[in-house]
Amino acid sequence: MRLRALALAVALAAGAAGVHAGAQVEEPLALAVRTALSAAVKRAAPPPTLPFDSPAEQAEYFRWLNAMSQHLQRRLSEGQVRIEFLQTLWYESRRAGLAPELVLGLVQVESGFKKYAISSAGARGYMQVMPFWTRSIGDGEPARLFHMQTNLRFGCVILRHYLDLEKGDLFLALGRYNGSRGRAEYPNLVLGARKQWEAALAGGAAPLSAGPKGVQVMVPASPAPAGPASRPQRIIVAPGGASWPSVSDR
């Protein structure tokens, strides 16, 4: 309880300045949809190991991780935290069938990569998830939305739900995520931010902002052995199946 109170105090002290979140609208959910979404947000921790499908896929992942880490290091200056955040975001976005660069763009617009951000509407964390979602499809504990893995899990599952609801129309799904469906400002911001991350992957974008140089993640010389993986819930993890070092408040 003390840790939860402290997290909330930090968030409120930071205020809503700089947060571009809107207010996801609480809508009635059919029982089948509620059940599916509830199942999708359970078991928040990724499995400790999942093999790459091929050495080429492993190499591509580490290229992505290097590029994204360099682009993000001035916003998340602590290397261990940054790498774990990127690893988790990759896992959650791929699990939900979303492009990691899209999710990075959404986080950039929604919270500016502030873990304890709270919008004026009460949306919380990296992906600015509204607390009603924890009651609707979670365990009813909004404070858990300040937990990195949980926040990214909820955010990706919700965006996937909206994409399905809008029959794949990303523009409308982003508007619904922000509570501004049909208006162009928010989708354009997220899609513009996504282009920055895509450019960073291609080697043509400057880092986001200043901070100490973080860790570099190199493509390993001996890729992990390939093996079966469920789709679309494939996970890319560290070489040899090891997970990255964890931080205590993940």
N, C-alpha and C positions, 0 to 999 in steps of 0.2 A: 504493500500500500504506500509506503514511504517513497519507493522508487517511482510509482505511478504519479504521485503528487508532485514529485520533483520534475518529472518529464513534462507534466502539464504546466507547471510554473515556468519552466524554461521556454516552452512554446508560447505562452501568453506574454512573457517578457519580450520575446522577439517580435510579437505582433503580427499583423497580417500584411504589413508593408512588403511589396515586392512579390506577393503571391497572386497569381493570375487565375486562380481557380474560380469556378462559378459554383453552382449548387446542383448536383445531380438530383433529379426529382425522384421521390419515392413513388413507385408505380406498383399497382397490384401485380403479383406474379402467379401464374398458373402453378398448381401443385407440382406438376412434372418439371417445370422450369426451376422452381424453388429447390426441389430435390436435387436436380442436376447441378445447380450453382453451389448448393451446400456441399455436395460431394467434391466439387472442383476446388473449394478453398480449404478442405481438410488436409491433414498431413503436410503442414507447411514446410517442414525441413526436406531439402532434396536428398535423395539417397546418396550414400557416401561414394558409390562407384557406379558408373555406367560407361561402357566402352565407346570409343569412336567407331563409326562405321568403316572408316578407312584412314590410313596415314595422311592422305590428302585432306580429309575433313579435319583431322587434328591440327595439321599445319595451318589451315585456313582459320580455325578458331583462335590459335595463338597469334596469328597476324591481326585478327580483329581485336583481341585483347590488348595487344601492344598499342595499336592505333587509338583505341578508345581511352586507354589509360593515359596516354600522352595528352590527348585532347581535354581530358577531364581533370588533370592533376592540379590545376589552379583553383578549381572549385572544391575538390576533395583532396587536400594536400597530403593526408596520411596514406602512404602507399598501401598498407595492409587493408585499411578500410575501403579504399578505392577499388582494389582488386576484388575483394569480397563482394562489394556492391555490384560491380560489373559482372562477375560470375553469376550472382544470384539473378540479376536482371536478365542475363542471357538465358538462363534456365527457365525463368518464369515466362518470358516472352515466347520462347520456342514451345514451351509446354502448352501455351494458349494459342499457338498458331499465328503469332504476331512477329513482325520484323523487329529485332532488337533496336535498330536505329529509330524506328517509330516510337517505341517506348521511351528511349532516351530523350527524344524530342518532346514527348508529352511531359516527362519529369522536369525537363528544363523550363518549360512554360508554366507548369502547374506550381512548382515549389522552388525552382532554382537550386535543386539538389539539397534542400534543407530538410533534414530528417524530422524535425519537430515543428515544421510549418503548420499553421492553422489559418484558414481563410476566414473572412468575415462571416461566411455562411456556416463555419464550423468544420469544413473539410480538413482532413488531417494527413500529415506525412508526405513522403516523396511524391505519391501519385494523387494526393488530395482526395482521399476516399471519405465519403460522407458517413457519419457514425451509424445511420439507420441500417447500413448494409450488415453491420455486425449483428444486429437484432434480426434482420430478415434472413440471412443465410449463414451467419457465424455463431459465435458462442455468447453474443450479447455483451461483450466487453470492449467498448470503444478504445480504451487505453492501449489495446494490442495493436492498433493501427500505427503506433509509433515504433513498432518492431519492424525492422527492415524487411525481413522475409515475408511477414504477414501482409505488410502494406503493398509490396510488389505483387504478391499472390492475388490479393483482392483487386487491385487496380487492373491487372492483366485479365483476370476472369471477367470483371465488369465490362471492360472494353470489348472483349471477345463476345460477350452477351449482346452488347449494343450493335456490334457488327452483324451478328446473326439476325438481330431484330430488324436491322435496316437492310437486310439482304445483300450485305457486302459493300454497301455505300459508305466509304470511309469518312467522307465529308459530313454526312448526317450522323454517323456514329460518334464522331468527335464532338459534334455539337450537342448530342444527347449526353455524352460524358460530362460536358461542362455545364449542362443545363441551359444551353443557348441554341438548341436545335433550329436550323434554318438560317442562322446568322453566320456571316462569313469570317468575322474577326478571329475567333478562337481556332477554328480549323486551319485557317491560313497561318496563324502563329505556329501551331504544332507542325504543320507540313513544312514550313520554312525552317524550323529547327531540325526536323528530320533530314533535310537536305544538307545542313551543316555537318551532321554526323556521318552522312554518306560521303561527303567531301573529305572528311577527316580520314575515313577508311581508305579513300582513294589517294590520300596524301596531299590534298590541296586546301586544307583548312587550318587556320591558326588556332591555338589553344583558346579556351573560353575566357580565362581570366588569370593573378600572379600568386605563385606559391613555390615552395621548395620542390626540387625534382624528386619524383617518386620512384618506385621500383620499376625495373624493366622486366618484362616477361619474355623469355626467349623460347623459340620453337625447339623442343627437345630433339636430341639426335636419335633417340630410340622411341618411336611412337608406341602408345599402348596398343595391345592386340585388339583387332576388330572382333566384334561379336554382335549378337542380336540386340536390337533396341526397339522399344515400342514407339509407334508413331501416332500422333504428333508429339509425344512426350519425350523425345530424345533429349538427352542432357550431354553437354560437353564439360568434362571436368579436367582436373590437372593430370599430367602424365602419370601413367602407372595406376590410374584409378584413385589417386589420393585427392582429397579435397584441400582447398586452400586453408591456411590458418584462420581460425575463427576469432571474432572479437566477442567480448563477454556480453554485450547488450544487443547482439544480433536479433 
